[in-house]
Amino acid sequence: MARPNILVTRSIPDEAKRLLAKHCDIEQYDKHAAIPRPLFLKMLKDKDGLLCILTEKVNQETLDAAPRLKAVATYSVGYDHIDVKACGARKIAVMNTPGVLTETTADFAWSLLMAAARRVVEGDRFMRAGKYKAWDPMMLLGCDVFGKTIGIVGFGRIGQAVARRAAGFGMKIIYFDAQRIFPEVEREFGVHFRELKDLLREADFITLHCVLDAATHHLIDEDALSLMKPSAVLVNTARGPIVDERALVKALKSKRIAAAGLDVYELEPKMASGLSKLSNVVLAPHLASASLETRTKMGVMAAQGLIDVLANKKMPAHPVNPEVCQVLLAEA
């Protein structure tokens, strides 16, 4: 039986690449930039499987260019860049990498929260510029975190991991989610449900951990920002379009809110005009899962999903469309 032919659209950890190479033939685009769309479609033409990241749109145009495609594994938890319905119509299995990056992402959300609250990046620039001449009681004053109220928008795995960390800071933890969790789970985490508007009014820190869909696109818009405290800090490690970035720039510039910490952007990798010039925002280049351990686990998980569907002919561990996987494997 011929080995499956796989397109890998970016550099991945060696352990994942070695695993994939044991079972499949690989063609890899390994530059540290997004693969140009025309080249992506050309390279995908004769491929049985695709290992991609968030920047590759797997839509109808993609599928039309890839008549042999049977499986797509995304190197991410989110899969809003993949038209799952269109894949299902073509009997193409879709897989993601859930769970493995929960704690790492929660760690990074806290990194942004702390850095924004205590003006760490401003302090770093201040030191490097040689501006520190003497200790001053009013120099670069931030805000305390301990004992404050944190509002978690989206209370899935990552939101819950953030809540566990907040408990260690003695914080009051409130949350909003489209589906309220069971009372016993609320008690376990020590959290209190709020409607979104109430959460925005009450929280000192608001951290976003919801999925991106039609309901959450621009969830944090000008109206939402106007409800927040002038001392509030907004953190986004979820998806860029959840925040109306132009409205956020306006709110930060006018000091409508105190600060923000961002790891994702509405038109990533681009930022809204004026965002990079603001001193009260901490900016990171999509680093929430960027630990060696986690990125390796993600790569191995994505590779194993492709191997299971295309080589082992069995149900993958993390299918996005399990019903399609079942049909595909029944026909194998």
C-alpha positions as CSV (number, residue, x, y, z in Angstrom):
1,M,0.0,0.0,0.0
2,A,1.3,3.4,-0.9
3,R,2.3,5.7,1.9
4,P,0.1,8.7,2.5
5,N,1.4,12.0,1.1
6,I,1.3,14.9,3.6
7,L,1.8,18.6,3.3
8,V,3.1,20.3,6.4
9,T,2.8,24.1,6.1
10,R,5.3,25.2,8.7
11,S,8.3,24.1,10.7
12,I,7.3,21.7,13.4
13,P,9.3,20.1,16.3
14,D,11.6,17.3,15.3
15,E,9.8,14.7,17.4
16,A,6.6,15.3,15.5
17,K,8.3,15.3,12.1
18,R,10.1,12.0,12.8
19,L,6.8,10.4,13.9
20,L,5.0,11.6,10.7
21,A,8.0,10.5,8.5
22,K,7.7,6.9,9.8
23,H,4.3,6.4,8.2
24,C,4.0,9.1,5.5
25,D,5.8,10.9,2.8
26,I,6.2,14.6,3.7
27,E,6.5,17.8,1.8
28,Q,7.1,20.7,4.1
29,Y,7.1,24.5,3.7
30,D,9.5,25.4,6.5
31,K,10.0,29.1,6.2
32,H,9.1,31.3,9.2
33,A,6.3,33.0,7.4
34,A,2.9,32.1,6.1
35,I,2.9,30.0,3.0
36,P,1.8,32.1,0.0
37,R,-1.8,31.1,-1.0
38,P,-1.0,30.2,-4.6
39,L,1.9,28.0,-3.5
40,F,-0.3,26.4,-0.8
41,L,-2.9,25.4,-3.3
42,K,-0.3,24.1,-5.7
43,M,1.5,22.0,-3.1
44,L,-1.7,20.6,-1.8
45,K,-2.9,19.3,-5.2
46,D,-1.6,15.7,-4.9
47,K,-1.8,15.4,-1.0
48,D,-3.7,12.9,1.0
49,G,-3.3,14.8,4.3
50,L,-2.6,18.3,5.5
51,L,-1.0,19.5,8.7
52,C,-1.6,23.2,8.9
53,I,-1.8,26.1,11.3
54,L,-4.2,29.0,11.9
55,T,-3.0,31.1,9.0
56,E,-4.0,28.5,6.4
57,K,-7.7,28.9,5.4
58,V,-9.1,25.5,4.5
59,N,-12.2,26.6,2.6
60,Q,-14.0,25.5,-0.5
61,E,-11.2,26.9,-2.7
62,T,-8.7,24.8,-0.8
63,L,-10.7,21.7,-1.2
64,D,-11.3,22.2,-4.9
65,A,-7.5,22.4,-5.3
66,A,-7.0,19.1,-3.4
67,P,-9.0,16.3,-4.9
68,R,-7.1,13.6,-3.0
69,L,-7.4,15.2,0.4
70,K,-8.8,12.9,3.1
71,A,-7.6,14.4,6.4
72,V,-6.7,17.8,7.9
73,A,-5.0,18.2,11.2
74,T,-4.6,21.7,12.6
75,Y,-1.7,22.6,14.9
76,S,-4.1,24.4,17.3
77,V,-7.2,23.9,19.5
78,G,-9.2,26.4,17.5
79,Y,-10.4,25.4,14.0
80,D,-12.3,28.5,12.8
81,H,-9.9,28.7,9.8
82,I,-11.3,25.4,8.6
83,D,-14.7,25.0,6.9
84,V,-15.7,21.9,8.7
85,K,-19.0,21.6,6.9
86,A,-17.3,21.7,3.5
87,C,-14.8,19.1,4.7
88,G,-17.6,16.9,5.8
89,A,-19.3,17.1,2.4
90,R,-16.1,15.8,0.9
91,K,-15.6,13.1,3.6
92,I,-12.5,14.8,4.9
93,A,-11.6,14.1,8.5
94,V,-10.7,17.2,10.6
95,M,-8.6,17.0,13.8
96,N,-7.3,19.5,16.3
97,T,-5.0,19.5,19.4
98,P,-7.2,20.2,22.5
99,G,-6.2,19.9,26.1
100,V,-2.5,19.9,25.7
101,L,-2.0,23.7,25.8
102,T,-4.5,24.5,28.6
103,E,-2.0,25.1,31.4
104,T,0.5,26.8,29.1
105,T,-2.1,29.2,27.8
106,A,-3.4,30.0,31.3
107,D,0.2,30.7,32.4
108,F,0.7,33.1,29.5
109,A,-2.7,34.9,30.2
110,W,-1.4,35.5,33.7
111,S,2.0,36.7,32.3
112,L,0.1,39.3,30.2
113,L,-2.2,40.2,33.1
114,M,0.7,40.8,35.5
115,A,2.9,42.6,33.0
116,A,0.0,45.0,32.1
117,A,-1.0,45.5,35.7
118,R,2.5,46.3,36.9
119,R,3.8,48.0,33.8
120,V,6.7,45.6,33.4
121,V,7.3,46.3,29.7
122,E,7.3,50.1,30.3
123,G,9.8,49.5,33.1
124,D,12.0,47.4,30.9
125,R,12.1,50.1,28.2
126,F,12.8,52.7,30.9
127,M,15.8,50.8,32.1
128,R,17.2,50.1,28.7
129,A,16.9,53.8,27.7
130,G,19.0,54.7,30.7
131,K,16.2,56.8,32.2
132,Y,16.4,55.3,35.7
133,K,18.3,57.8,37.8
134,A,16.8,57.4,41.3
135,W,13.9,55.6,43.0
136,D,10.8,57.7,43.0
137,P,7.6,57.0,45.0
138,M,5.4,57.9,42.0
139,M,7.4,56.2,39.3
140,L,5.5,53.8,36.9
141,L,2.7,53.1,39.4
142,G,0.6,50.1,38.4
143,C,-2.2,48.3,40.2
144,D,-2.4,45.5,42.6
145,V,-3.6,42.1,41.5
146,F,-4.0,40.3,44.8
147,G,-7.5,40.5,46.2
148,K,-9.1,42.1,43.1
149,T,-12.0,40.8,41.0
150,I,-11.2,38.8,37.8
151,G,-13.8,38.3,35.1
152,I,-13.3,35.2,33.0
153,V,-15.2,35.3,29.7
154,G,-15.4,31.6,28.5
155,F,-15.2,29.0,31.2
156,G,-13.9,26.0,29.4
157,R,-10.6,24.2,30.1
158,I,-8.4,27.4,29.8
159,G,-10.9,29.6,31.6
160,Q,-11.0,27.1,34.5
161,A,-7.2,26.9,34.6
162,V,-7.1,30.7,34.9
163,A,-9.6,30.5,37.7
164,R,-7.4,28.0,39.6
165,R,-4.5,30.5,39.4
166,A,-6.7,33.4,40.5
167,A,-7.6,31.6,43.7
168,G,-4.0,31.7,44.6
169,F,-4.1,35.5,44.4
170,G,-7.1,35.7,46.7
171,M,-9.3,37.1,44.0
172,K,-13.0,37.2,43.6
173,I,-13.7,35.2,40.5
174,I,-16.7,35.9,38.3
175,Y,-17.3,34.3,34.9
176,F,-19.5,34.5,31.9
177,D,-20.2,31.7,29.4
178,A,-22.9,31.0,26.9
179,Q,-23.6,27.8,28.9
180,R,-23.6,28.2,32.7
181,I,-21.7,25.4,34.5
182,F,-23.3,23.2,37.1
183,P,-23.6,24.7,40.7
184,E,-21.3,22.0,42.1
185,V,-18.6,23.0,39.6
186,E,-19.1,26.7,40.5
187,R,-18.5,25.7,44.1
188,E,-15.5,23.6,43.2
189,F,-13.8,26.6,41.5
190,G,-15.2,29.2,43.9
191,V,-16.7,31.2,41.0
192,H,-19.8,33.2,40.5
193,F,-21.8,33.6,37.3
194,R,-22.5,37.0,35.8
195,E,-24.2,38.1,32.7
196,L,-21.6,39.7,30.4
197,K,-22.6,43.3,31.0
198,D,-22.5,42.8,34.7
199,L,-19.1,41.1,34.5
200,L,-17.7,44.0,32.5
201,R,-18.9,46.5,35.0
202,E,-17.6,44.6,38.1
203,A,-14.3,43.1,37.1
204,D,-10.9,44.7,37.7
205,F,-9.3,42.3,35.2
206,I,-11.1,40.8,32.2
207,T,-9.5,37.8,30.5
208,L,-11.0,36.3,27.3
209,H,-11.1,32.5,26.8
210,C,-14.1,32.0,24.5
211,V,-14.3,30.5,21.1
212,L,-14.6,32.7,18.0
213,D,-17.9,32.4,16.2
214,A,-20.7,34.6,15.0
215,A,-21.8,35.3,18.5
216,T,-18.4,36.3,19.9
217,H,-17.1,38.3,16.9
218,H,-16.4,41.8,18.3
219,L,-17.9,40.7,21.6
220,I,-15.7,43.3,23.2
221,D,-16.7,46.4,21.2
222,E,-17.0,50.1,22.0
223,D,-20.2,49.5,24.0
224,A,-18.5,46.7,26.0
225,L,-15.4,48.8,26.7
226,S,-17.6,51.7,27.9
227,L,-19.0,49.5,30.6
228,M,-15.5,48.6,32.1
229,K,-13.9,50.4,35.0
230,P,-11.4,53.1,34.1
231,S,-8.9,51.0,36.1
232,A,-9.7,47.8,34.2
233,V,-7.2,45.6,32.4
234,L,-8.2,43.5,29.4
235,V,-6.3,40.4,28.4
236,N,-6.9,38.4,25.2
237,T,-5.2,35.1,24.5
238,A,-8.2,33.6,22.7
239,R,-8.9,34.9,19.2
240,G,-8.2,38.4,17.8
241,P,-11.6,39.2,16.3
242,I,-13.3,38.7,19.6
243,V,-12.1,42.3,20.3
244,D,-12.9,45.3,18.1
245,E,-9.3,46.4,17.9
246,R,-9.9,49.9,16.7
247,A,-12.4,50.5,19.5
248,L,-9.7,49.1,21.9
249,V,-7.1,51.5,20.6
250,K,-9.6,54.4,21.2
251,A,-10.3,53.2,24.7
252,L,-6.6,52.8,25.7
253,K,-5.7,56.1,24.1
254,S,-8.4,58.0,26.0
255,K,-7.7,56.0,29.2
256,R,-11.3,54.7,29.1
257,I,-9.6,51.5,30.4
258,A,-6.2,51.4,32.1
259,A,-4.4,48.8,30.1
260,A,-4.5,45.6,28.0
261,G,-2.4,42.6,27.3
262,L,-2.8,41.0,23.8
263,D,-1.4,37.9,22.3
264,V,-3.8,37.7,19.3
265,Y,-5.0,40.3,16.8
266,E,-8.0,41.0,14.6
267,L,-6.1,40.9,11.3
268,E,-3.1,38.9,12.6
269,P,-0.2,39.5,12.1
270,K,-1.2,43.1,11.4
271,M,-2.3,45.4,14.3
272,A,-4.8,48.1,14.3
273,S,-3.4,51.6,13.5
274,G,-2.0,53.2,16.6
275,L,-1.9,50.1,18.8
276,S,1.9,49.7,18.8
277,K,2.4,53.3,19.8
278,L,0.5,53.0,23.1
279,S,2.5,52.5,26.3
280,N,-0.5,51.0,28.2
281,V,-0.7,47.8,26.2
282,V,1.6,44.7,26.3
283,L,1.9,43.1,22.9
284,A,3.0,39.5,22.2
285,P,3.2,37.6,18.9
286,H,0.8,34.7,19.6
287,L,3.0,33.1,22.2
288,A,0.4,31.6,24.5
289,S,1.3,28.0,23.7
290,A,4.9,28.7,23.0
291,S,6.8,26.4,25.4
292,L,9.0,23.7,23.9
293,E,7.1,21.0,25.8
294,T,3.6,22.2,24.7
295,R,4.5,22.9,21.1
296,T,6.1,19.4,20.8
297,K,3.0,17.8,22.3
298,M,0.8,19.7,19.8
299,G,2.9,18.6,16.8
300,V,2.9,15.0,17.9
301,M,-0.9,15.1,18.5
302,A,-1.5,16.5,15.0
303,A,0.9,14.1,13.4
304,Q,-0.7,11.1,15.2
305,G,-4.2,12.2,14.0
306,L,-3.1,12.1,10.4
307,I,-1.3,8.7,10.9
308,D,-4.4,7.2,12.5
309,V,-6.8,8.2,9.8
310,L,-4.5,7.7,6.7
311,A,-2.1,4.9,7.7
312,N,-3.6,3.0,10.7
313,K,-7.2,3.3,9.4
314,K,-8.6,3.9,12.9
315,M,-10.5,6.7,14.7
316,P,-8.2,9.5,15.7
317,A,-8.1,10.6,19.3
318,H,-9.2,14.2,18.7
319,P,-11.7,14.4,15.8
320,V,-13.6,17.6,15.1
321,N,-16.0,15.7,12.9
322,P,-16.1,12.2,14.3
323,E,-19.1,11.2,12.2
324,V,-17.1,11.9,9.0
325,C,-14.2,10.0,10.4
326,Q,-16.4,7.0,10.9
327,V,-17.8,7.1,7.4
328,L,-14.3,7.5,5.9
329,L,-12.8,4.6,7.9
330,A,-15.8,2.4,7.1
331,E,-15.0,2.9,3.4
332,A,-11.3,2.3,3.8
